[in-house]
Amino acid sequence: MEKFATLEPVKLYSSAASTGARFLSRATGHKLAELAPPLVGRLPSDLHLLIISHLPIPDIPSYSRCCRATAAFVRDETTWEKRWKALGIDKDTAFKKVLDVLERKSNEKAVASRAAAPPVIPVDDEFGDFTVADVFGQPPPDEMGDFVGAFQNMNPVSVVSPKSPSYPPPPLKDNFRTKYIRVHSLLKPLTRLLSSAPHIVLSDLASEVTLSLYEEAKTLRLLSLFLSPAIQPVRQWDNLFSSLRTAMDRFDSSLLAAFDVADGKGDEAGMREAAESSWEVWDPSSGDWEMGKVWAEKREIFYQQGRWRALDNFTTEGQLDFGAMDEFMEVILSAIREHGARAVRVFPPASQVLLLFSERLANEVVGEYITTLLAHAREISNDIYLKSAAASFREAWKIVDAIMEVAHQRKDSNVDGNKAEDVVYQMFETNMDEYLDEEVESVKLAFDVICKGWDRESLASTPTTADGTRKFLASQNPAMLKRNVLASFTSLLLLPVTIVPRTVGVVGGALKTGGTAAVQGIAMLNPQRWGGGGGSGGGTAAPAGYSRNLEKDSGTLFEVEGEEEDDYVPTMRGAQEKKPSNNISPLPSSSSGTTHQLDLLLSLDVALEIIHADRESLKRVETFAGYPGHYGHRVRDTIEELFILMLQALGDQHVSRGFAQATERMQNYKPAEHSDTSNVAPLVQFFELVHIGDTIQSIMQVYFDKELAPHIDKTDFLNAVVREKKRFENSLDDSVATGLNAGTEVLMNQVEHIILTLTKAREYYPPEDTPLELGPTKGCQEAVLCLENHCKLLKGSTSKEVLEVFYQEVGLRLIGILQKHIKRQIISLSGGFQVIADLNAYNAFIASLRIPAISADFSHLKMLGHVYVVEDAKDLAQIVKDVARYGGEYRPEDVYEFIQRRSDWKKIEKIVDKTMYNLSFKEDCTVC
């Protein structure tokens, strides 16, 4: 046993990891082998195909003789497909016709040469028929080498290629190689003609092939494609192409002469043949097409510019009347319809001669006319210049319609709307920068003039001493009045704006244009222009028109007949009117000569003037809204900038400033200087101001939705217009809130003044023999009446949230005033009932406001009045000690202060103190 060695363990199977790795490596190797192209020699097969695609035709047979694999590459269809498509025969049927003619001529020559040749006796030799074999067919085998027939009897071995694993012999079908060989055999004999002079080339070509002008042009075109770098059919193809190009230029010159002859005779068929032939031989790299350019230059309209005077569009007063430009554009449009229609019928659609003629007509004739017109308009005024620019563009736009009308005469005219519009856009581009800049500057100036003019009139207006009739507050339904104003404004925005000024009539020697109606329509939206025209005396009618100083006008500014919800039609001044039976009585205003009407610090008329100025400018700019490219972006930016400038002018220079002045005047109001107790004139006027501000904001929203929304995205909160509009609304809300705060203070000062002045000295401490009346005192009645009047006036002019805040502020301040008022009085037991009556009246008013927070406070204050009618001092002390009696609103210390105003306080003080605090002065006080 010692002779045997121990057995070592042997690994019978490979591990799973190693086996998987081995299979993975095999699979990866197969994939790499499939992805990598096979090598032929040291080069991959796809590189061989790339080389063959760039080889000249004469070198391909030599390349194919390298090996069987390269011979198979030569037969690959991708090589011949590229050359076949470079000829463009499949895209143009005329090329096929030319090849058919050349093939027929070649066959006729071959048959004729065989018939004229002498008979040949066949002689056998050791080479058989190889010495006389016609390997290449037609043409003779010189530079073609073995290209045509060298591979016909070869059976190449299978070679891997990118397209397929093997290259079998090509099937007997009409493939790209076969089709190219046919074209090569037909066109190569014609290259021998190119070694002569250009005129000899053309004559030899005409003698070789009897063709029409168009077919001859197609032949030259096909030869130019044949002798191109993409095909390279012969070794000297570049020299032959230069000779061919010279012959084609000479042929083009002869076609131009033939076209002129046919044009002089009016022979459109001859013109069309010459034009189509010239288009075929034209070289795009040489510049514009000469025939179309020369034809356009010969039109007489380019040399008749002295017939029209651009200055005839201005009247003797310096106003615009585009009647002369209408006549000028009619001549331009008739020229496009006449000559453009001929261009569409005669010239090839691809030449775009219609657009070429229209562009030259627009730039050289219409453009010069407009330039002269705008230059003179700028000398007159900036406003005339802006109107002239927009009107000129609108007039020139008729060219687009005329071009499309002419283009539709031929289905394949290849003229679409964008190309026609570009004619006018490119013509007017030179004026766009100046126009857009001037439009913005003009709007800024107009807004500044309107706002400063209003400020001057506001400062120069006299104080109001007559009845200050309100516009919204005097209406039975201010909300309905606002809706009527907004409905009228919306309808007015639908009216077209006159862009092209024309004379429509002469009244009193003055010219009236279509724009006057729009101006008057927007102006009449202001309710201050509405109302009865009652005469001031002697049957003389009140002066028509709008007056910002209302005291000069007699009668009401407008009248509302009932509160029906149907549309309200205002009664216009200056006409025969019927007085309604229910005129609204005007609210009283301040009788002081130093108080200006605050409601005149804001003007709906000014807002409408600003909107009208902006809309007029906006409509002019919208004329150019379709501009493409850079100027299209500038036009859209200008539209947004115009609206932003309007918001800034209306908000910063008018609305915010008016509210600031109203707030300042309200803060300076002193109730003691005014005799009217039921009405706080500044606050009433401020409420009217709030109505006007709310109407302005509503009109602005309507204007934004109708005019600006189509140009911007309203949901884009980062848009400059949306942000500026939000800032305007916030500014208006802040101004109203600030004014309401000041107005609340003024109102409560007035209420406190009423209570102090109308409350008699012994109102709550009447004599013993005075009969007891349980109604509220006069001071209480007047204070409640004042509060009710002003709280009702604010309804409908602001949001519900602001209204609740105002009511709550009034209630809180009223509680403070009443507490101070009670603490100033001496109240007897009988006067305590009077206190309770007043507190009940105040509580009823507060309850009508429906504000739960302050209603609870006033109910507690009303209960506090009971401390003045309790006779027993101990019971009174128990009431004072009851902490939960007033809902925690009044502490015992607070109630103790109120009961000190009782007339019998000195009598009951010791009892109340002893009951409340268990305190006796005689027992506990050492001083006593």
Stockholm file with secondary structure:
# STOCKHOLM 1.0

chainA/1-928         MEKFATLEPVKLYSSAASTGARFLSRATGHKLAELAPPLVGRLPSDLHLLIISHLPIPDIPSYSRCCRATAAFVRDETTWEKRWKALGIDKDTAFKKVLDVLERKSNEKAVASRAAAPPVIPVDDEFGDFTVADVFGQPPPDEMGDFVGAFQNMNPVSVVSPKSPSYPPPPLKDNFRTKYIRVHSLLKPLTRLLSSAPHIVLSDLASEVTLSLYEEAKTLRLLSLFLSPAIQPVRQWDNLFSSLRTAMDRFDSSLLAAFDVADGKGDEAGMREAAESSWEVWDPSSGDWEMGKVWAEKREIFYQQGRWRALDNFTTEGQLDFGAMDEFMEVILSAIREHGARAVRVFPPASQVLLLFSERLANEVVGEYITTLLAHAREISNDIYLKSAAASFREAWKIVDAIMEVAHQRKDSNVDGNKAEDVVYQMFETNMDEYLDEEVESVKLAFDVICKGWDRESLASTPTTADGTRKFLASQNPAMLKRNVLASFTSLLLLPVTIVPRTVGVVGGALKTGGTAAVQGIAMLNPQRWGGGGGSGGGTAAPAGYSRNLEKDSGTLFEVEGEEEDDYVPTMRGAQEKKPSNNISPLPSSSSGTTHQLDLLLSLDVALEIIHADRESLKRVETFAGYPGHYGHRVRDTIEELFILMLQALGDQHVSRGFAQATERMQNYKPAEHSDTSNVAPLVQFFELVHIGDTIQSIMQVYFDKELAPHIDKTDFLNAVVREKKRFENSLDDSVATGLNAGTEVLMNQVEHIILTLTKAREYYPPEDTPLELGPTKGCQEAVLCLENHCKLLKGSTSKEVLEVFYQEVGLRLIGILQKHIKRQIISLSGGFQVIADLNAYNAFIASLRIPAISADFSHLKMLGHVYVVEDAKDLAQIVKDVARYGGEYRPEDVYEFIQRRSDWKKIEKIVDKTMYNLSFKEDCTVC
#=GR chainA/1-928 SS CTTSCCCCCCCCSCCHHHHHHHHHHHHHHHHHHHHSCCEETTEEHHHHHHHHHHSCGGGHHHHHTSCHHHHHHHTCHHHHHHHHHHHTTTTCHHHHHHHHHHHHHHHHHHHHHHHHSCCCCCCCCTTGGGGTCCSSCSSCSSSSTTTTTTTTTCCCCCCCCSSCSCCCCCCSSCCHHHHHHHHHHHHGGGGGGGGSCHHHHHHHHHHHSCCCHHHHHHHHHHHHHHTSTTTCCSTTHHHHHHHHHHHHHHHHHHHHHHHHHHHHHTCHHHHHHHHHHHHHHCCGGGCSCHHHHHHHHTCGGGGCGGGCCGGGGBCTTSCBCTHHHHHHHHHHHHHIIIIIHHHHHHSCGGGCHHHHHHHHHIIIIIHHHHHHHHHHHHHHCHHHHHHHHHHHHHHHTHHHHHHHHHHTTSTTCCCCHHHHHHHHHHHHHHHHHHHHHHHHHHHHHHHHHHHHHHHHHHHHCCCCCSCCCCSSTTSSCHHHHHHHHHHHHHHHHTSCCCCSCCCCCEETTEECCTHHHHHHHHHTTSGGGBSCCCCSBTTBCCCCSCCSSGGGSCSCSCCCCCCCSSCCCCCBTTSCCCCCSSCCCCCCCCCCTTCCCGGGSSCHHHHHHHHHHHHHHHHHHHTTTTCCHHHHHHHHHHHHHHHHHHHHHHIIIIIHHHHHHHHHHHHTCCGGGCCCSSCCHHHHHHHHHHHHHHHHHHHHHHHIIIIIGGGSCTTCTTSHHHHHHHHHHHHHHHHHHHHHHHHHHHHHHHHHHHHHHHSCTTTTSCCTTSCCCCSCCHHHHHHHHHHHHHHHHHTTTSCHHHHHHHHHHHHHHHHHHHHHHHHHSCBCHHHHHHHHHHHHHHHHHHHHHTCHHHHHHHHHHHHHGGGGSCCCHHHHHHHHHCGGGGTTSSCHHHHHHHHTTBTTHHHHHHHHHHHHHCCCHHHHCSCC
#=GC SS_cons         CTTSCCCCCCCCSCCHHHHHHHHHHHHHHHHHHHHSCCEETTEEHHHHHHHHHHSCGGGHHHHHTSCHHHHHHHTCHHHHHHHHHHHTTTTCHHHHHHHHHHHHHHHHHHHHHHHHSCCCCCCCCTTGGGGTCCSSCSSCSSSSTTTTTTTTTCCCCCCCCSSCSCCCCCCSSCCHHHHHHHHHHHHGGGGGGGGSCHHHHHHHHHHHSCCCHHHHHHHHHHHHHHTSTTTCCSTTHHHHHHHHHHHHHHHHHHHHHHHHHHHHHTCHHHHHHHHHHHHHHCCGGGCSCHHHHHHHHTCGGGGCGGGCCGGGGBCTTSCBCTHHHHHHHHHHHHHIIIIIHHHHHHSCGGGCHHHHHHHHHIIIIIHHHHHHHHHHHHHHCHHHHHHHHHHHHHHHTHHHHHHHHHHTTSTTCCCCHHHHHHHHHHHHHHHHHHHHHHHHHHHHHHHHHHHHHHHHHHHHCCCCCSCCCCSSTTSSCHHHHHHHHHHHHHHHHTSCCCCSCCCCCEETTEECCTHHHHHHHHHTTSGGGBSCCCCSBTTBCCCCSCCSSGGGSCSCSCCCCCCCSSCCCCCBTTSCCCCCSSCCCCCCCCCCTTCCCGGGSSCHHHHHHHHHHHHHHHHHHHTTTTCCHHHHHHHHHHHHHHHHHHHHHHIIIIIHHHHHHHHHHHHTCCGGGCCCSSCCHHHHHHHHHHHHHHHHHHHHHHHIIIIIGGGSCTTCTTSHHHHHHHHHHHHHHHHHHHHHHHHHHHHHHHHHHHHHHHSCTTTTSCCTTSCCCCSCCHHHHHHHHHHHHHHHHHTTTSCHHHHHHHHHHHHHHHHHHHHHHHHHSCBCHHHHHHHHHHHHHHHHHHHHHTCHHHHHHHHHHHHHGGGGSCCCHHHHHHHHHCGGGGTTSSCHHHHHHHHTTBTTHHHHHHHHHHHHHCCCHHHHCSCC
//
